[in-house]
Amino acid sequence: MPKKIFKIFLIITIILLAILSISLIVLNFYYKDKFYPGTTIANYNVSGKTKKQASDFLNKKLEKFNQGIIFQNKDYNQKIKPELFGAEIDLEKTINQAYDKTYSGQKYNKTRNIIKTLIFKDHNDLIYSILPIKLENFYVQELSKLNQQKKETDISFQNNDFKIIPGKSGFSINEAFLTSIINKRIKNLSTKEIKVPLQKINPHDNKKEIFKTTLEAKNLVSQKIILEYEKNKWTVDQNILKSWANFALQKKRITSYPSLNKNYNTQELIYNILSSKQKNNFQYQLVAYFDRQKIGDYLSTYIAPKINQAPQNIRLQMQDNKLVILSPAKKGRDLLIEGNLENIITNIKGKNTKITLLTKTLGAEINKNNINELGIKELLGKGESNFSGSPANRIQNITVAAQKLNGILVKPDEEYSLVNNLGEVNAEAGYLPELVIKENKTIPEYGGGLCQIATTNFRAALNSALPITERQSHSYAVQYYDPQGTDAAIYIPHPDLKFHNNTKNYILIQTSIYNNILTFEFYGTKDGRSVRFEGPEYWDQKPDKSFKAKYSQIITYPDKSEKKSTFYSYYDNPDKYKHENQN
């Protein structure tokens, strides 16, 4: 190279190096305590800014971002603050981290880092988090209104036939896609609106399968079924069978294996099946079935009442201090609802038109084998009342009820209810119409006179030192219940007379009628308790025959503790009730 040219090249090189050195010196001076060129935070350029300048700049962006992002779709358009979907942004930590990274190792690498960021840039992501529970609540409470439930194809029973009801597609929020969009907005502190992505959900329609299912259902219900028990028969016609039919979408797993070469051998087939992953797919199919609940309701409503019979305990009577059997115990029976569900469904599918119903036998709780365990040994107490002068119908009702209650057993710790033990009070039970006090009137109804039973029962329980748990006096004083204040009124279903058997043994209730005197006797085992009474006491007596009364029972237990119960009676003017001295 000629010397002249070399000198020129050398001079130019020296000049360029000088310019470069001066430029680097200037850059080093300019970017002192500032972010280097090409530095971005959350995609915002912070080159040449001090930490404070960058913080002020980005905080303005954050303030705008915190005002909210518009979420929209169809008729939905709402500005949502980031805090509502769980965004938590740590801008200070982001700036500090970016700054520390810029100036790490500056003693030796400042110039190199400046050149590096000029060429390759320095991108710093925003430090943030999204609280999953807040995001989920946002989706559920705010955006779920955009969801549209899909409707599966169904078959319903209408006008004595099956009708196919077409399905309908639905829509649901694509949460995964939406979450990714929200993350992008947060990373860039962007307030650009978000169009909420929805995904279409189609019903699992298969017209061929649905038609086939309908035919299967029609075939199932095309027969007439006879349910039998002993001599009783119930016909279940096609309309009832159709009402029992129901349909459901059934999910079936279909397992497939990788395809093999056509020329595979047995060893290759076994190897491929054992070593390959199964591919599990699902197939949906609308299937017809018999609704167990509907069949159970039919059995419970129409058949069980005609088959079920409660067992009857042995009826006892105390004669000459010995227990005598009035009537033996009787077994009961129950229709087996669950057992008959399977029985009926299996037989219908098997085309059996006559189905024998299944029952179970119920044994009586008290029978001749365990009467010695009842603890019925002696008289606990008795009550009496006089119904002389009663009309024939009233006497009939008292007689029927007394016979119904004679021989009843009350368990230890049981609360006895007179209403429950009387059962139905109607003509079929042998009762006749007679006067009763009802709604401030005295009117004839079946069972008039049963308050004579209640009053006598009440007195027997009191005298047997048993606690009374429910008792109500009459609306006005009735002659049959002297002394007043010791009466008890009942009316089906309320008011009732109740007492508690708080002894450790059974109590036998025994009734009798002699010369218009009704007697209740309670037999059991004495436990050392005693009873005394105060009253009845009367006050506030007026010329219209209204007055008040109270009667107290004091029970003394073996441990000398006492329990006092006072029964108050408020008797009104009998003239208000149209008929005097009747019940």
TIDREN-37415 format. One line per field, with one value per residue (C-alpha): residue in one letter; x, y, z. Coordinates in Angstrom, 3 decimals, m for minus. Example, Ala and Ser with C-alpha at 12.3 -4.5 7.8 and 13.67 -1.06 7.14 Angstrom:
residu: [a, s]
X: [12.300, 13.670]
Y: [m4.500, m1.060]
Z: [7.800, 7.140]
END
This chain:
residu: [m, p, k, k, i, f, k, i, f, l, i, i, t, i, i, l, l, a, i, l, s, i, s, l, i, v, l, n, f, y, y, k, d, k, f, y, p, g, t, t, i, a, n, y, n, v, s, g, k, t, k, k, q, a, s, d, f, l, n, k, k, l, e, k, f, n, q, g, i, i, f, q, n, k, d, y, n, q, k, i, k, p, e, l, f, g, a, e, i, d, l, e, k, t, i, n, q, a, y, d, k, t, y, s, g, q, k, y, n, k, t, r, n, i, i, k, t, l, i, f, k, d, h, n, d, l, i, y, s, i, l, p, i, k, l, e, n, f, y, v, q, e, l, s, k, l, n, q, q, k, k, e, t, d, i, s, f, q, n, n, d, f, k, i, i, p, g, k, s, g, f, s, i, n, e, a, f, l, t, s, i, i, n, k, r, i, k, n, l, s, t, k, e, i, k, v, p, l, q, k, i, n, p, h, d, n, k, k, e, i, f, k, t, t, l, e, a, k, n, l, v, s, q, k, i, i, l, e, y, e, k, n, k, w, t, v, d, q, n, i, l, k, s, w, a, n, f, a, l, q, k, k, r, i, t, s, y, p, s, l, n, k, n, y, n, t, q, e, l, i, y, n, i, l, s, s, k, q, k, n, n, f, q, y, q, l, v, a, y, f, d, r, q, k, i, g, d, y, l, s, t, y, i, a, p, k, i, n, q, a, p, q, n, i, r, l, q, m, q, d, n, k, l, v, i, l, s, p, a, k, k, g, r, d, l, l, i, e, g, n, l, e, n, i, i, t, n, i, k, g, k, n, t, k, i, t, l, l, t, k, t, l, g, a, e, i, n, k, n, n, i, n, e, l, g, i, k, e, l, l, g, k, g, e, s, n, f, s, g, s, p, a, n, r, i, q, n, i, t, v, a, a, q, k, l, n, g, i, l, v, k, p, d, e, e, y, s, l, v, n, n, l, g, e, v, n, a, e, a, g, y, l, p, e, l, v, i, k, e, n, k, t, i, p, e, y, g, g, g, l, c, q, i, a, t, t, n, f, r, a, a, l, n, s, a, l, p, i, t, e, r, q, s, h, s, y, a, v, q, y, y, d, p, q, g, t, d, a, a, i, y, i, p, h, p, d, l, k, f, h, n, n, t, k, n, y, i, l, i, q, t, s, i, y, n, n, i, l, t, f, e, f, y, g, t, k, d, g, r, s, v, r, f, e, g, p, e, y, w, d, q, k, p, d, k, s, f, k, a, k, y, s, q, i, i, t, y, p, d, k, s, e, k, k, s, t, f, y, s, y, y, d, n, p, d, k, y, k, h, e, n, q, n]
X: [0.000, 1.428, 2.543, 0.262, m2.859, m1.806, m1.418, m4.901, m6.415, m4.614, m5.829, m9.442, m9.202, m7.851, m10.603, m13.327, m11.893, m11.784, m15.403, m16.422, m14.575, m16.113, m19.579, m19.143, m17.990, m21.038, m23.372, m21.833, m22.296, m25.846, m27.081, m25.609, m28.294, m30.707, m32.146, m30.017, m31.171, m33.509, m34.907, m38.665, m40.900, m44.304, m43.560, m43.196, m39.869, m38.067, m34.693, m32.948, m35.299, m34.208, m35.838, m38.134, m38.994, m39.781, m41.873, m43.871, m44.374, m45.505, m47.681, m49.730, m50.197, m51.124, m53.656, m55.378, m55.255, m56.790, m59.783, m60.900, m61.074, m64.238, m65.524, m68.101, m70.115, m73.478, m75.620, m72.958, m70.714, m69.127, m65.978, m64.340, m61.618, m58.629, m59.017, m62.369, m60.742, m57.870, m55.046, m52.303, m49.470, m46.169, m44.874, m42.261, m40.681, m40.742, m38.891, m36.370, m35.648, m35.194, m32.923, m30.824, m30.374, m29.270, m26.594, m25.381, m21.592, m21.304, m17.720, m16.471, m19.433, m21.165, m19.940, m20.531, m24.098, m24.940, m23.799, m25.675, m29.007, m28.576, m28.334, m30.426, m32.840, m33.747, m37.384, m38.657, m41.963, m44.362, m44.375, m47.993, m50.268, m53.924, m55.761, m57.467, m60.437, m61.180, m60.871, m63.221, m65.727, m65.560, m66.350, m69.172, m70.806, m70.288, m69.711, m71.803, m74.829, m73.378, m73.647, m76.542, m77.394, m77.565, m80.703, m80.323, m82.731, m85.391, m88.449, m91.515, m94.814, m97.596, m101.179, m100.634, m97.662, m93.943, m92.853, m89.279, m88.250, m85.283, m82.170, m80.646, m77.026, m75.693, m72.727, m70.230, m67.314, m64.013, m62.269, m58.826, m58.735, m60.177, m57.578, m54.785, m56.235, m56.499, m52.845, m51.765, m53.691, m52.070, m48.561, m48.910, m51.015, m53.373, m56.952, m57.892, m61.414, m61.838, m64.434, m65.461, m64.836, m67.710, m67.560, m70.499, m71.771, m73.807, m76.327, m75.357, m77.893, m78.120, m81.433, m81.090, m80.424, m83.250, m85.723, m84.516, m84.887, m88.452, m89.355, m87.784, m89.808, m93.041, m92.268, m91.678, m95.008, m97.133, m98.225, m100.789, m99.384, m101.303, m99.976, m101.210, m101.269, m103.310, m106.782, m106.201, m105.312, m104.319, m104.170, m101.357, m102.442, m100.347, m101.053, m99.644, m96.645, m95.971, m96.055, m93.412, m91.073, m88.231, m85.167, m81.592, m78.391, m75.946, m72.185, m70.287, m66.525, m65.203, m61.661, m59.670, m56.136, m53.647, m54.199, m51.824, m50.288, m52.587, m49.847, m49.403, m48.929, m50.352, m47.196, m47.184, m50.877, m50.328, m47.233, m49.052, m52.059, m49.908, m47.359, m49.640, m51.663, m55.395, m57.379, m60.481, m63.353, m66.902, m70.161, m73.488, m76.701, m80.288, m81.646, m85.128, m85.656, m88.398, m88.447, m88.090, m89.499, m92.697, m93.206, m92.526, m95.062, m97.656, m97.087, m97.158, m100.283, m102.525, m101.437, m99.664, m102.750, m104.718, m102.009, m100.271, m101.556, m100.023, m99.339, m101.620, m100.254, m101.869, m104.867, m104.696, m106.972, m106.316, m108.758, m108.364, m104.820, m103.861, m103.264, m105.801, m105.541, m108.512, m107.310, m104.083, m101.409, m101.765, m98.968, m98.915, m97.467, m95.781, m95.483, m91.784, m91.433, m87.739, m87.978, m91.023, m89.318, m86.730, m89.368, m91.670, m88.949, m87.349, m90.675, m91.767, m88.490, m88.926, m92.436, m94.062, m97.542, m98.428, m96.314, m96.712, m96.027, m93.558, m94.386, m92.716, m94.329, m94.318, m94.367, m96.279, m94.108, m96.072, m97.262, m97.980, m94.278, m93.200, m96.168, m94.310, m91.634, m94.052, m94.026, m97.817, m98.473, m100.727, m103.124, m101.390, m104.535, m107.987, m110.390, m114.182, m116.922, m120.719, m122.570, m126.110, m128.736, m126.775, m128.747, m128.476, m125.986, m123.663, m123.780, m123.007, m119.947, m118.621, m119.080, m117.295, m114.328, m114.029, m113.890, m111.294, m108.998, m109.498, m106.286, m103.973, m100.337, m98.167, m94.404, m91.915, m90.906, m93.694, m95.892, m99.441, m101.831, m105.547, m106.275, m103.745, m105.074, m108.696, m107.876, m110.580, m113.774, m116.482, m119.493, m117.296, m115.714, m119.190, m119.684, m122.938, m123.599, m123.862, m123.284, m119.719, m118.300, m116.740, m115.890, m117.957, m120.952, m122.454, m123.231, m123.770, m120.775, m119.586, m118.015, m119.873, m119.299, m115.644, m114.733, m116.231, m113.469, m110.825, m111.927, m111.900, m108.541, m107.159, m108.299, m106.791, m103.406, m103.475, m104.317, m101.575, m98.992, m98.137, m97.087, m99.648, m98.053, m101.195, m104.669, m107.342, m110.506, m113.949, m115.227, m117.974, m118.786, m120.506, m122.601, m121.069, m117.625, m118.236, m116.176, m115.351, m111.658, m110.916, m112.210, m110.337, m111.572, m110.476, m111.308, m109.711, m106.899, m106.538, m106.834, m105.464, m104.905, m101.351, m99.370, m95.842, m95.173, m92.043, m92.040, m89.664, m92.461, m95.434, m98.796, m102.015, m105.113, m108.297, m111.770, m115.203, m118.770, m121.249, m124.502, m123.405, m120.125, m117.084, m113.883, m110.264, m107.750, m103.969, m101.938, m98.133, m95.440, m95.310, m91.945, m92.527, m93.933, m97.061, m99.515, m101.734, m103.974, m104.946, m108.392, m110.203, m110.425, m112.888, m112.827, m114.182, m117.623, m120.311, m124.134, m123.835, m122.166, m118.712, m115.858, m112.265, m110.788, m107.453, m106.503, m102.989, m101.243, m98.193, m96.056, m93.543, m90.797, m88.831, m85.902, m88.343, m88.250, m91.603, m93.199, m96.238, m98.471, m101.398, m104.189, m106.171, m109.702, m111.570, m115.276, m117.375, m121.078, m122.789, m125.593, m123.115, m122.942, m126.638, m127.010, m126.618, m124.950, m124.092, m120.869]
Y: [0.000, 3.413, 5.423, 8.308, 6.114, 4.402, 7.737, 8.801, 5.508, 5.857, 9.429, 8.433, 5.509, 7.730, 10.273, 7.556, 6.089, 9.545, 10.173, 6.763, 7.426, 10.855, 9.358, 6.699, 9.298, 11.402, 8.351, 7.333, 10.824, 11.208, 7.861, 8.231, 7.059, 6.609, 3.648, 2.724, 3.134, 0.390, m0.256, m0.924, m1.768, m3.294, m2.355, 1.334, 3.004, 4.321, 5.018, 8.047, 8.280, 8.245, 5.766, 8.512, 9.738, 6.192, 5.682, 8.880, 8.004, 4.423, 5.350, 7.576, 4.589, 2.452, 5.021, 4.992, 1.196, 0.955, 2.964, m0.135, m2.131, m2.399, m5.968, m6.345, m8.927, m8.472, m6.548, m6.598, m3.534, m2.900, m1.171, m3.464, m2.391, m4.797, m5.371, m7.056, m9.846, m10.187, m8.205, m7.177, m5.151, m4.416, m1.482, m0.392, m3.829, m3.964, m0.617, m1.494, m4.857, m3.347, m0.602, m3.023, m5.210, m2.161, m1.172, m4.539, m4.835, m1.220, m0.821, m2.801, m3.291, 0.103, 0.833, m2.718, m2.704, 0.566, m0.886, m4.111, m2.375, m0.177, m3.255, m5.929, m3.845, m4.612, m5.650, m5.900, m7.620, m6.168, m7.996, m8.890, m11.687, m12.639, m14.058, m17.219, m16.994, m13.389, m14.225, m17.195, m15.065, m12.478, m15.111, m16.613, m13.519, m11.008, m12.748, m15.899, m13.867, m14.214, m17.987, m19.629, m23.112, m25.685, m27.769, m31.439, m33.189, m34.815, m36.989, m36.147, m37.843, m35.625, m36.434, m40.139, m40.317, m39.606, m36.367, m35.480, m32.040, m30.753, m29.607, m26.147, m24.980, m22.928, m20.694, m20.435, m18.162, m19.471, m18.912, m20.120, m17.766, m14.869, m15.370, m15.155, m11.876, m10.432, m11.377, m9.526, m6.420, m6.452, m7.019, m3.960, m1.889, m1.698, m0.447, m1.714, m3.163, m6.910, m8.750, m11.634, m14.853, m17.333, m20.916, m22.722, m25.840, m28.103, m30.659, m34.290, m34.846, m38.052, m38.137, m41.786, m42.813, m40.597, m42.128, m45.586, m44.708, m43.515, m46.803, m48.749, m46.734, m47.314, m51.003, m51.111, m49.471, m51.214, m53.974, m54.151, m55.169, m56.892, m56.466, m59.208, m59.857, m62.779, m62.172, m58.496, m57.289, m53.879, m53.169, m50.906, m49.767, m48.209, m44.647, m45.377, m47.171, m44.198, m41.873, m44.074, m43.807, m41.332, m40.477, m39.550, m38.666, m41.458, m41.009, m44.071, m44.516, m45.902, m47.284, m47.598, m48.763, m47.597, m49.133, m51.936, m53.101, m55.478, m58.064, m58.090, m61.362, m62.341, m61.360, m57.914, m57.405, m58.231, m56.009, m53.039, m53.358, m53.616, m50.953, m48.369, m45.763, m46.242, m43.450, m42.789, m41.160, m40.596, m41.183, m39.729, m41.619, m40.821, m43.900, m44.801, m46.090, m46.498, m43.776, m45.497, m42.491, m42.503, m46.244, m45.887, m43.053, m45.161, m48.117, m45.916, m44.006, m46.598, m50.041, m49.854, m48.528, m51.584, m54.085, m52.647, m53.715, m52.627, m55.458, m55.498, m56.041, m58.521, m57.106, m57.679, m57.242, m57.472, m59.873, m60.940, m59.537, m61.651, m60.683, m62.244, m62.175, m60.371, m60.892, m62.413, m60.428, m60.155, m59.949, m57.109, m56.689, m54.014, m53.661, m53.737, m50.588, m50.955, m54.682, m54.251, m51.540, m54.039, m56.748, m54.648, m53.211, m56.626, m58.257, m55.484, m55.729, m59.495, m59.107, m60.718, m59.251, m60.695, m59.618, m60.857, m58.103, m58.672, m57.968, m58.461, m59.715, m57.469, m59.058, m57.548, m55.885, m57.404, m61.006, m63.912, m64.752, m61.512, m60.340, m61.256, m58.715, m55.762, m55.096, m54.964, m56.077, m53.710, m50.799, m47.420, m45.319, m44.841, m42.125, m42.011, m39.823, m40.027, m39.567, m40.179, m38.326, m38.530, m39.074, m42.423, m41.208, m39.814, m43.099, m44.979, m42.801, m43.178, m46.952, m47.262, m45.158, m46.981, m50.332, m48.939, m47.870, m50.944, m52.982, m50.340, m50.550, m47.459, m48.004, m46.761, m43.153, m42.894, m39.813, m41.101, m39.248, m39.852, m38.540, m40.930, m43.925, m43.181, m43.145, m42.266, m40.840, m41.415, m43.548, m46.440, m46.607, m46.880, m43.274, m41.315, m37.563, m35.781, m32.271, m30.929, m27.481, m26.104, m22.548, m20.955, m23.107, m26.344, m28.421, m32.109, m34.048, m37.645, m38.504, m36.009, m37.040, m38.070, m35.386, m37.780, m40.179, m37.416, m36.233, m39.733, m40.500, m37.233, m38.096, m41.604, m40.209, m37.620, m40.251, m42.547, m39.800, m39.383, m35.975, m34.395, m32.869, m31.493, m30.676, m28.108, m27.287, m26.868, m23.533, m23.624, m25.808, m29.091, m31.004, m34.389, m33.291, m32.289, m31.324, m28.532, m27.940, m31.648, m31.959, m32.293, m31.409, m33.060, m32.509, m34.287, m33.395, m30.736, m30.142, m33.428, m35.062, m36.313, m37.729, m39.095, m42.632, m41.825, m45.179, m47.987, m50.367, m50.613, m49.209, m51.080, m48.910, m50.702, m49.227, m50.244, m48.887, m49.742, m47.861, m44.885, m44.677, m44.649, m45.920, m45.813, m47.954, m47.763, m50.886, m51.133, m51.345, m48.872, m47.210, m45.523, m42.217, m40.723, m38.027, m35.463, m32.665, m29.110, m27.842, m27.445, m23.802, m21.349, m17.570, m14.738, m16.371, m14.330, m14.550, m15.669, m18.903, m17.931, m18.514, m19.632, m22.686, m24.271, m27.783, m28.835, m32.205, m32.666, m35.764, m36.855, m39.139, m41.734, m39.297, m36.830, m34.420, m32.952, m31.773, m29.522, m29.020, m26.593, m26.820, m23.662, m23.614, m20.591, m21.263, m18.865, m18.023, m21.177, m19.090, m17.936, m21.457, m21.923, m25.330, m25.513, m28.280, m30.371, m31.584]
Z: [0.000, m0.891, 2.117, 1.246, 1.210, 4.436, 6.155, 5.036, 6.304, 9.602, 10.051, 9.303, 11.724, 14.464, 13.833, 13.956, 17.157, 18.646, 17.658, 19.083, 22.322, 22.644, 21.884, 24.547, 27.035, 26.220, 26.466, 29.778, 31.113, 29.715, 31.002, 34.439, 36.933, 34.044, 32.204, 29.196, 25.615, 24.376, 27.906, 28.168, 31.113, 30.306, 26.654, 27.579, 26.630, 29.712, 28.019, 29.462, 32.430, 36.026, 38.357, 39.674, 36.180, 35.097, 38.231, 37.649, 33.987, 34.632, 37.608, 35.313, 33.012, 36.034, 37.292, 33.911, 33.827, 37.304, 36.133, 34.278, 31.074, 29.029, 28.670, 25.939, 24.036, 22.346, 24.816, 27.523, 27.957, 31.349, 32.565, 35.102, 37.495, 37.529, 41.264, 40.578, 38.576, 41.051, 39.391, 41.807, 40.216, 41.939, 39.869, 42.407, 42.481, 38.665, 38.358, 41.047, 39.486, 36.020, 37.417, 39.450, 36.397, 34.341, 36.820, 37.978, 37.528, 36.348, 37.463, 34.522, 32.133, 31.811, 28.311, 27.203, 28.596, 26.856, 23.538, 24.294, 25.003, 21.938, 19.759, 21.494, 23.636, 27.273, 27.782, 31.356, 32.128, 34.657, 38.004, 38.821, 39.960, 39.545, 42.543, 41.196, 43.591, 42.561, 38.886, 39.308, 41.237, 38.455, 35.862, 37.915, 39.403, 36.594, 33.261, 33.757, 32.618, 29.105, 29.292, 27.523, 28.694, 25.979, 25.769, 25.012, 22.725, 24.835, 24.538, 26.570, 27.242, 25.842, 24.891, 25.570, 23.206, 23.040, 21.404, 20.383, 21.642, 19.585, 21.387, 21.223, 21.212, 24.069, 24.723, 27.550, 28.307, 26.994, 30.310, 29.208, 26.209, 28.202, 30.951, 28.388, 27.027, 30.549, 31.185, 28.019, 29.048, 32.486, 31.104, 28.867, 31.270, 28.323, 28.631, 25.200, 25.335, 25.648, 23.639, 25.885, 23.907, 23.883, 22.770, 21.258, 23.020, 20.824, 22.070, 21.608, 18.868, 16.947, 15.100, 14.181, 17.798, 19.111, 16.707, 17.698, 21.407, 20.815, 19.147, 22.034, 24.547, 22.636, 22.510, 26.284, 27.105, 24.507, 26.896, 29.688, 33.061, 35.862, 39.413, 41.736, 45.453, 46.764, 45.302, 44.513, 41.016, 39.660, 35.923, 34.752, 31.292, 28.553, 29.677, 33.135, 31.644, 29.370, 32.337, 34.000, 31.015, 31.144, 29.101, 29.916, 28.095, 28.825, 28.545, 27.344, 27.245, 23.953, 24.143, 20.910, 20.201, 17.530, 14.124, 13.157, 9.965, 8.132, 8.105, 11.900, 13.718, 17.137, 18.989, 17.356, 18.238, 21.925, 22.064, 20.536, 22.857, 25.988, 25.063, 23.420, 25.242, 25.067, 23.471, 25.524, 23.679, 24.850, 23.067, 24.192, 23.703, 24.675, 26.429, 27.622, 31.149, 33.724, 36.346, 39.714, 41.550, 39.477, 39.940, 43.655, 43.930, 42.134, 44.463, 47.572, 46.529, 44.914, 46.082, 49.445, 51.332, 50.177, 51.124, 54.162, 57.537, 60.824, 63.288, 66.302, 69.776, 72.067, 73.973, 77.711, 80.698, 84.398, 86.076, 89.704, 89.719, 86.721, 83.098, 80.731, 76.941, 75.382, 71.817, 70.423, 68.600, 64.827, 62.305, 59.803, 56.336, 54.234, 50.497, 49.586, 47.486, 46.589, 45.978, 43.758, 41.695, 40.471, 40.242, 38.029, 35.774, 35.208, 34.364, 31.993, 30.084, 30.000, 28.515, 31.565, 31.853, 35.280, 38.210, 41.778, 44.288, 47.116, 50.756, 54.121, 57.310, 60.355, 63.773, 66.680, 69.292, 72.178, 71.991, 74.299, 74.531, 76.165, 78.259, 81.443, 80.559, 80.480, 84.210, 84.517, 88.080, 89.974, 89.827, 89.564, 89.644, 88.163, 87.032, 86.893, 85.413, 85.294, 82.003, 83.323, 81.322, 78.076, 74.853, 73.054, 70.419, 73.077, 75.013, 71.779, 71.087, 74.635, 74.459, 71.082, 72.248, 75.591, 73.787, 71.362, 74.217, 76.415, 76.549, 75.067, 76.159, 76.690, 76.391, 78.960, 78.154, 75.544, 75.268, 75.066, 72.727, 73.107, 69.604, 68.026, 69.930, 69.027, 65.322, 62.803, 64.278, 61.666, 60.817, 59.628, 63.090, 64.681, 65.816, 65.591, 65.273, 68.628, 69.993, 70.213, 71.018, 67.842, 66.819, 69.593, 68.717, 69.942, 66.856, 66.018, 64.649, 64.625, 67.962, 70.131, 73.747, 73.394, 75.910, 78.500, 77.451, 77.605, 81.049, 82.540, 80.900, 82.315, 85.838, 85.646, 84.511, 87.328, 89.951, 88.609, 89.343, 85.645, 84.262, 81.885, 78.770, 77.059, 78.351, 77.530, 79.468, 77.893, 76.662, 79.284, 82.284, 81.380, 83.922, 83.068, 84.273, 87.907, 89.775, 87.301, 86.694, 86.358, 82.781, 79.483, 75.997, 72.752, 69.104, 66.167, 65.501, 68.206, 71.133, 72.425, 75.799, 76.376, 79.258, 79.667, 80.869, 82.854, 84.622, 83.674, 82.667, 80.342, 81.398, 80.600, 80.099, 81.024, 80.573, 81.802, 81.921, 84.661, 85.472, 83.356, 85.241, 82.934, 84.542, 83.341, 85.232, 84.729, 85.571, 85.787, 88.450, 91.322, 91.818, 95.168, 93.902, 95.460, 94.424, 96.153, 94.891, 95.671, 94.652, 92.502, 93.482, 91.858, 91.468, 89.340, 89.410, 87.648, 87.346, 83.697, 84.990, 83.738, 86.173, 86.489, 88.176, 88.976, 90.001, 91.054, 90.981, 93.248, 92.533, 95.172, 93.862, 95.911, 96.253, 97.975, 95.021, 93.995, 90.787, 90.930, 87.865, 87.957, 85.390, 84.787, 83.345, 81.976, 81.622, 79.558, 79.562, 78.167, 76.597, 73.952, 72.542, 71.672, 73.360, 77.106, 79.069, 76.043, 74.460]
END
